Amino acid sequence: MDQTALRTALANAQQVYLALSTGGQAESLSYTQGDGTRSVTYTRANLADLAAAIQLMQAQLGIVRSPRKAFRLTFTRRS
């Protein structure tokens, strides 16, 4: 994917993430047309997977160095 397409995909993913996380994305819509009632159902994406995809695109574009890694704590015993 070239840089322009990757930036566009990143912007779209960020908009979807924002809409889903704030409740702005509808999951089920109903509307009436001249010949009757229609309904469309959207499924809610897994926000963690979407966030990971956003971080990966940012890393590919050089916006962030790499996706965040988990912290590991170690405890030492003092005598």
ROMI-800848 format. One record per residue (C-alpha): residue in one letter; residue number from 1; x, y, z. Coordinates in nm, 3 decimals, decimal comma. Layout:
{loro->A	gukol->NUM	X->X	Y->Y	Z->Z}
...
REM end
This chain:
{loro->M	gukol->1	X->0,000	Y->0,000	Z->0,000}
{loro->D	gukol->2	X->0,146	Y->0,338	Z->-0,092}
{loro->Q	gukol->3	X->0,178	Y->0,625	Z->0,157}
{loro->T	gukol->4	X->-0,126	Y->0,816	Z->0,032}
{loro->A	gukol->5	X->-0,356	Y->0,513	Z->0,052}
{loro->L	gukol->6	X->-0,215	Y->0,422	Z->0,394}
{loro->R	gukol->7	X->-0,280	Y->0,775	Z->0,526}
{loro->T	gukol->8	X->-0,636	Y->0,761	Z->0,392}
{loro->A	gukol->9	X->-0,694	Y->0,420	Z->0,553}
{loro->L	gukol->10	X->-0,553	Y->0,551	Z->0,882}
{loro->A	gukol->11	X->-0,783	Y->0,854	Z->0,879}
{loro->N	gukol->12	X->-1,085	Y->0,633	Z->0,806}
{loro->A	gukol->13	X->-0,992	Y->0,386	Z->1,081}
{loro->Q	gukol->14	X->-0,950	Y->0,670	Z->1,331}
{loro->Q	gukol->15	X->-1,293	Y->0,812	Z->1,240}
{loro->V	gukol->16	X->-1,457	Y->0,471	Z->1,280}
{loro->Y	gukol->17	X->-1,279	Y->0,416	Z->1,613}
{loro->L	gukol->18	X->-1,398	Y->0,752	Z->1,742}
{loro->A	gukol->19	X->-1,754	Y->0,691	Z->1,625}
{loro->L	gukol->20	X->-1,769	Y->0,344	Z->1,781}
{loro->S	gukol->21	X->-1,604	Y->0,439	Z->2,108}
{loro->T	gukol->22	X->-1,831	Y->0,740	Z->2,165}
{loro->G	gukol->23	X->-2,151	Y->0,562	Z->2,063}
{loro->G	gukol->24	X->-2,186	Y->0,773	Z->1,749}
{loro->Q	gukol->25	X->-2,196	Y->0,467	Z->1,523}
{loro->A	gukol->26	X->-2,545	Y->0,322	Z->1,498}
{loro->E	gukol->27	X->-2,579	Y->-0,055	Z->1,505}
{loro->S	gukol->28	X->-2,929	Y->-0,084	Z->1,362}
{loro->L	gukol->29	X->-3,113	Y->0,162	Z->1,141}
{loro->S	gukol->30	X->-3,465	Y->0,155	Z->1,003}
{loro->Y	gukol->31	X->-3,609	Y->0,382	Z->0,739}
{loro->T	gukol->32	X->-3,916	Y->0,397	Z->0,517}
{loro->Q	gukol->33	X->-3,908	Y->0,403	Z->0,139}
{loro->G	gukol->34	X->-4,199	Y->0,437	Z->-0,100}
{loro->D	gukol->35	X->-4,244	Y->0,059	Z->-0,121}
{loro->G	gukol->36	X->-4,208	Y->-0,023	Z->0,250}
{loro->T	gukol->37	X->-3,983	Y->-0,024	Z->0,552}
{loro->R	gukol->38	X->-3,615	Y->-0,116	Z->0,522}
{loro->S	gukol->39	X->-3,364	Y->-0,187	Z->0,795}
{loro->V	gukol->40	X->-2,987	Y->-0,208	Z->0,797}
{loro->T	gukol->41	X->-2,783	Y->-0,363	Z->1,076}
{loro->Y	gukol->42	X->-2,419	Y->-0,279	Z->1,147}
{loro->T	gukol->43	X->-2,207	Y->-0,488	Z->1,378}
{loro->R	gukol->44	X->-1,985	Y->-0,323	Z->1,636}
{loro->A	gukol->45	X->-1,617	Y->-0,382	Z->1,561}
{loro->N	gukol->46	X->-1,380	Y->-0,502	Z->1,829}
{loro->L	gukol->47	X->-1,223	Y->-0,178	Z->1,947}
{loro->A	gukol->48	X->-0,901	Y->-0,345	Z->2,064}
{loro->D	gukol->49	X->-0,842	Y->-0,496	Z->1,719}
{loro->L	gukol->50	X->-0,920	Y->-0,163	Z->1,556}
{loro->A	gukol->51	X->-0,680	Y->0,019	Z->1,790}
{loro->A	gukol->52	X->-0,407	Y->-0,235	Z->1,708}
{loro->A	gukol->53	X->-0,463	Y->-0,181	Z->1,335}
{loro->I	gukol->54	X->-0,439	Y->0,197	Z->1,384}
{loro->Q	gukol->55	X->-0,111	Y->0,158	Z->1,574}
{loro->L	gukol->56	X->0,028	Y->-0,068	Z->1,301}
{loro->M	gukol->57	X->-0,059	Y->0,185	Z->1,029}
{loro->Q	gukol->58	X->0,099	Y->0,463	Z->1,236}
{loro->A	gukol->59	X->0,416	Y->0,256	Z->1,273}
{loro->Q	gukol->60	X->0,426	Y->0,189	Z->0,898}
{loro->L	gukol->61	X->0,396	Y->0,562	Z->0,832}
{loro->G	gukol->62	X->0,665	Y->0,643	Z->1,088}
{loro->I	gukol->63	X->0,426	Y->0,842	Z->1,308}
{loro->V	gukol->64	X->0,514	Y->0,622	Z->1,606}
{loro->R	gukol->65	X->0,825	Y->0,409	Z->1,632}
{loro->S	gukol->66	X->0,647	Y->0,082	Z->1,700}
{loro->P	gukol->67	X->0,323	Y->-0,038	Z->1,855}
{loro->R	gukol->68	X->0,329	Y->-0,022	Z->2,232}
{loro->K	gukol->69	X->0,463	Y->-0,329	Z->2,406}
{loro->A	gukol->70	X->0,341	Y->-0,466	Z->2,737}
{loro->F	gukol->71	X->0,529	Y->-0,368	Z->3,049}
{loro->R	gukol->72	X->0,677	Y->-0,647	Z->3,255}
{loro->L	gukol->73	X->0,740	Y->-0,587	Z->3,623}
{loro->T	gukol->74	X->0,998	Y->-0,784	Z->3,814}
{loro->F	gukol->75	X->1,026	Y->-0,795	Z->4,188}
{loro->T	gukol->76	X->1,344	Y->-0,867	Z->4,376}
{loro->R	gukol->77	X->1,357	Y->-1,003	Z->4,723}
{loro->R	gukol->78	X->1,576	Y->-0,824	Z->4,972}
{loro->S	gukol->79	X->1,727	Y->-1,014	Z->5,259}
REM end
